[in-house]
Amino acid sequence: MSLTFIDTNKISHEKLPGSGEFAEILNDKLCGAKNVVGSLRWLHAGEKLDVRSDKNTHQLVYLMQGEATITLDSKDYTVKKGSGVYVGPSETVAIKQAGTAPLKLFHLAVPHLQS
């Protein structure tokens, strides 16, 4: 295993209509991470990210910057920088940008590994 420096400022962003922008910063191609995908996501006014886990995937979304409304089980929670949400297998969560500043998220997805 070797140490890999990933300059997240040089990775191109991909736009997703209504769901902001994202850039994968951790994956097999970038650093050999075969069983995990990490991305940065940016949401602007009116944009929303729906996170859905299949029956084998665990996910973590961490708010790095800004404010958001997170909807879990039809209940809204107002959160800010430093908050996070775990999304277990077969669970869903909606994250919507709130406040005046763009929302920056770190999104980590880890599938269940068969032994």
N, C-alpha and C positions, 0 to 999 in steps of 0.2 A: 504494500500500500504506500502511495506517495502523497505528500502534501500538495494540494492544488489551490492556487490563488485564483479567485473568480472576481473579476472587476465588474461589479453589478452596474456601474455607470456606463459601461461600454456594450452591454447586452441590449439588443434592439427590443423595443416594446411592440406588442401586437395589440391592435384595437379590436374590441368586441362591442358591437353596437348595443348601447344601453347597459353594458356591464363593464365599462371602463377600459383600462389597458392592463396587460400583464407581460411579464418577462420571466421565463424559467431561469432560475439561478442555480438549481441543483437537480441534476439528472444524469443519466448514463453517459450521454455525449460530452457534457461539460467536465465531469469529474469521476465517471465510473460508478455513480450511484445507481445500481440496477434496480433497487426495490423501494425507491423513494423519489418523489418529485417535489421540489420546493420552488415557489414562485413569489415574486413581488407583484402586487396588484394595486392599481390606483383607481379610485372612484371619484367622480366629480358630481356636481349638483344634479340630482335626479337619477343618478345611476345606482344600480343594485347588483349584488352578487348573490346568486343562489348556489349554495353548497349542498350537494347530494352525495351521500356515500352509498356505494353498493353494499351487498351483504358481507363483503370481505375487507372493506377499506376503512381505515381510521384517518381522520383529518384534524388538523389544528389550524386555526386562523388567529393571528395575533395582530392587534392594532398598533402600528408603529407611529402613526401621525393622524391627527384629526379626530372627529367625533362621528359616531354612527348610531343607528338604530338596528338592533339585532332582534329578529323575530324567532322565538323558540316556542313550539307548541302553541301557536296563535297568540303569544304574549310578547309585547314589545319591551325591550330594555334599552335605555339610553346609556351608551358607553363611550369612553374616550381612550386616548393613548395609554397603552399599558394593559389594556383588557385583552382577553382572549376567549375563544370558545373551542371546545372539543366537540367534534362531530363523529360519533361512533357509527358502526356498521348499520346500514339501512336508515340512518337519521338524515334530517334536512335542517338547514338554517338559512335565513335570508339576512343579508347585511346591506343596509342602505346608508349612503353618505348623508351626514347631517352637519349642521353648523356651516361656517363660512369657508373653511379651508378644505382642500382636497383630502381624501382619506387614503392612507397608504397602509397596505396590509402585507403580512408575510403569511403565505398559505403553504402548508406542508401536508402532503398526502402519502400515506404509507399503506400498501396493501397487506393483507394477511398472508404470511408465507406458509405454504404447506410443508410439513416436516417429512 
